[in-house]
Amino acid sequence: MDIEDWKSQLKRGSLELCILTLLKNRPYYGYELITVLSNWEIVAAKENTIYPLLRRLTKENFLESYWEDAENGPRRKYYCITPLGIKYLVEMTTQWTYLKLAITDIQKYEEE
């Protein structure tokens, strides 16, 4: 495995958390999420990754969607987090915090 494979695994494991975190603040449409996530290369993703993830999260009732007319251009499908999605996000954030702490401890660990 090379570093690009490892980065891809990191992205797959954390993209769901990133999307739910963004959506807890306000609704986003799909392409808007892609644009915002592109600010961080490690979680930047294309349509073929984001849209299936949004569909799955909606199917699992973590997200709801609705259509809205755009000022210029076609209608946009917006996604917002549900109460169940908030609960899931809280659990994910807790586990993420535990993971970060464990990795930090492991990096500092010295056997006696």
N, C-alpha and C positions, 0 to 999 in steps of 0.2 A: 504494500500500500504506500502511495506517495502522499505528500502533504495536501494535494488537491482532493484526493479521495477523502482524507480525514476532514478537510474543510467542508466538503459536501455532506458528510455525516453530521457534522456540527450544525449545519444549516437545517437539514431535515429535522433534527431533534429540537431546534429552538424556534423555527419559523412560526409554528402554531402559537407559542407564547408571545412572540413579537406582534403578531396580528391581533390577538385578543387584547394585548396591552394597549395597542393603538386604538382599538375600537371601544375601549372602556371610556375614552375621553369624548368621542363623537362618532357619528356614522361616517363611513368612507365608501366610495365606489371602488370597484376592483382595480382599475388602472391607477387610481389615486394611491392606493396601498402600494402598488408596484413602484410608483414614483417615490413615495416617502421611504420605502425600504431600500431603494437604490442609494440613499445617503450613507448606508453602511454596507460596504462591499461583502462582508461576511454573511449577511442575510439578504442581499439583493437577489431577487428572483424574477423569473419571467412569467408570462401568462399561463404557460403550460404547467406551472407549479402552483401558482396562486389560485387560479379559478377552481381546480379540483379540490384544493384545500378548503376554500370558501364553501363549496357545495357540500363537502363532508361535514364541516362544522355546522352548517345549516341543517343538514339531515339529522345530526345528533342533538339538535335543539340548543346549541351553544350560541347560534346566531339567528337573526331574522333578517329578511331582506324586503325591500320595497323599491318600486320604480318611481323616478322623479324626472320631470322634464328638465333638460339643460337649457341654459340661455342660448347657447350656440351649439347646434349639433343634436345628435340623437339622445333619446332618453337614457338615463343612467340607473343602474341597479345599485342601490346603497345597501350596506350591511351594517347592522348594529348588534351589540352583544345583548343577550338575554340574561335574566336573573340566574338561570342555570349556568350560562357561560361565565358570569361573574364568579360564581361559586367555584367552577372549574379553574378559572384564572387564579383565584386565591390559592387553591391547592397546588397548582403548577408553580406559582411564584414561591410558595413555601419550599417545595422540593428543589427548585432552582437555587434558592438561598442555601439550603443544606449542601447541595452539590458544590457550590462555590466555596463554602467554608471548608468542606472536606478536601477539595483540591488544594486550597491554600495551605491547610495543615499538612497535607502530604508533601507539598513542595518544600516545606520548612522542616520536615521530619528528618531526624538523624538518629540512627540506632545507637543505643548505648552499649 
